[in-house]
């Protein structure tokens, strides 16, 4: 890997870290949002081109720690206390989420702010005909004494990778242990703004370092050209 490749990888990595920190900062007040943590790894394997080998790539993974839970007084606001995730459906696509602000669609389905339908523990869509329903800590939905279903709480094999799920990943989901639902509450994001400001400053320095390497390379190249020109 040459000097220019090092400089380019350094700048791209810094720019990616800035994007991640900016995304976290923007979502600091988004209920249930999980901060992304930047890390570097060396690209390897058959899918990597020769130019990418041994070049650090900046990627991100989810910070799984729980945010603080606070009261909202809204019946359909649900917070997960523990390591579990809600499972939501958008057509044939399924995702895990901790964002628990739900509403009722025209057909009675419980939907999040993106219109994704909340899923039951036994499979299928969660539905209700009333805003006055009670949700017990185990996810049981009650209309008076009538049980309308049980909201599912699930855990992926690796919580750090919680995201949209493939069919095989859905099949491998485990029922969340030691997790409960808190009704009329939401979970704050787990973003720490002071950490994101530090990460932004570090990332900016990384970009500047890459730019300095390129400037130094240009100066050396100019010096070599001038030296060889005079000697000729």
ChimeraX attribute file (.defattr): number of C-alpha atoms within 10 A of each C-alpha:
attribute: neighborCount
match mode: 1-to-1
recipient: residues
	/A:1	11
	/A:2	7
	/A:3	12
	/A:4	14
	/A:5	15
	/A:6	17
	/A:7	22
	/A:8	17
	/A:9	19
	/A:10	24
	/A:11	22
	/A:12	19
	/A:13	23
	/A:14	26
	/A:15	18
	/A:16	19
	/A:17	29
	/A:18	23
	/A:19	15
	/A:20	20
	/A:21	26
	/A:22	16
	/A:23	14
	/A:24	23
	/A:25	19
	/A:26	11
	/A:27	17
	/A:28	20
	/A:29	13
	/A:30	16
	/A:31	21
	/A:32	25
	/A:33	23
	/A:34	26
	/A:35	24
	/A:36	20
	/A:37	17
	/A:38	20
	/A:39	13
	/A:40	13
	/A:41	11
	/A:42	12
	/A:43	18
	/A:44	14
	/A:45	8
	/A:46	7
	/A:47	9
	/A:48	11
	/A:49	10
	/A:50	12
	/A:51	11
	/A:52	16
	/A:53	15
	/A:54	14
	/A:55	19
	/A:56	18
	/A:57	17
	/A:58	19
	/A:59	15
	/A:60	16
	/A:61	15
	/A:62	17
	/A:63	18
	/A:64	17
	/A:65	15
	/A:66	18
	/A:67	19
	/A:68	14
	/A:69	18
	/A:70	14
	/A:71	14
	/A:72	13
	/A:73	11
	/A:74	15
	/A:75	17
	/A:76	24
	/A:77	21
	/A:78	27
	/A:79	28
	/A:80	27
	/A:81	20
	/A:82	15
	/A:83	19
	/A:84	24
	/A:85	26
	/A:86	24
	/A:87	27
	/A:88	25
	/A:89	19
	/A:90	13
	/A:91	8
	/A:92	6
	/A:93	12
	/A:94	21
	/A:95	18
	/A:96	23
	/A:97	22
	/A:98	26
	/A:99	23
	/A:100	26
	/A:101	22
	/A:102	21
	/A:103	19
	/A:104	19
	/A:105	15
	/A:106	8
	/A:107	9
	/A:108	14
	/A:109	20
	/A:110	23
	/A:111	24
	/A:112	21
	/A:113	11
	/A:114	9
	/A:115	16
	/A:116	19
	/A:117	25
	/A:118	28
	/A:119	24
	/A:120	21
	/A:121	19
	/A:122	10
	/A:123	12
	/A:124	15
	/A:125	20
	/A:126	22
	/A:127	21
	/A:128	20
	/A:129	15
	/A:130	11
	/A:131	12
	/A:132	13
	/A:133	18
	/A:134	20
	/A:135	23
	/A:136	15
	/A:137	17
	/A:138	15
	/A:139	22
	/A:140	17
	/A:141	22
	/A:142	18
	/A:143	15
	/A:144	10
	/A:145	9
	/A:146	9
	/A:147	13
	/A:148	18
	/A:149	20
	/A:150	19
	/A:151	26
	/A:152	24
	/A:153	28
	/A:154	21
	/A:155	20
	/A:156	21
	/A:157	12
	/A:158	10
	/A:159	17
	/A:160	16
	/A:161	15
	/A:162	20
	/A:163	13
	/A:164	15
	/A:165	17
	/A:166	12
	/A:167	10
	/A:168	8
	/A:169	13
	/A:170	16
	/A:171	9
	/A:172	12
	/A:173	16
	/A:174	14
	/A:175	15
	/A:176	17
	/A:177	12
	/A:178	10
	/A:179	19
	/A:180	19
	/A:181	25
	/A:182	22
	/A:183	22
	/A:184	19
	/A:185	21
	/A:186	28
	/A:187	25
	/A:188	21
	/A:189	23
	/A:190	23
	/A:191	23
	/A:192	12
	/A:193	14
	/A:194	10
	/A:195	11
	/A:196	22
	/A:197	15
	/A:198	12
	/A:199	20
	/A:200	20
	/A:201	14
	/A:202	15
	/A:203	23
	/A:204	16
	/A:205	14
	/A:206	21
	/A:207	22
	/A:208	16
	/A:209	16
	/A:210	23
	/A:211	16
	/A:212	13
	/A:213	18
	/A:214	18
	/A:215	13
	/A:216	12
	/A:217	15
	/A:218	13
	/A:219	12
	/A:220	12
	/A:221	12
	/A:222	11
	/A:223	12
	/A:224	11
	/A:225	12
	/A:226	12
	/A:227	11
	/A:228	9
	/A:229	9
	/A:230	7
	/A:231	7
	/A:232	6
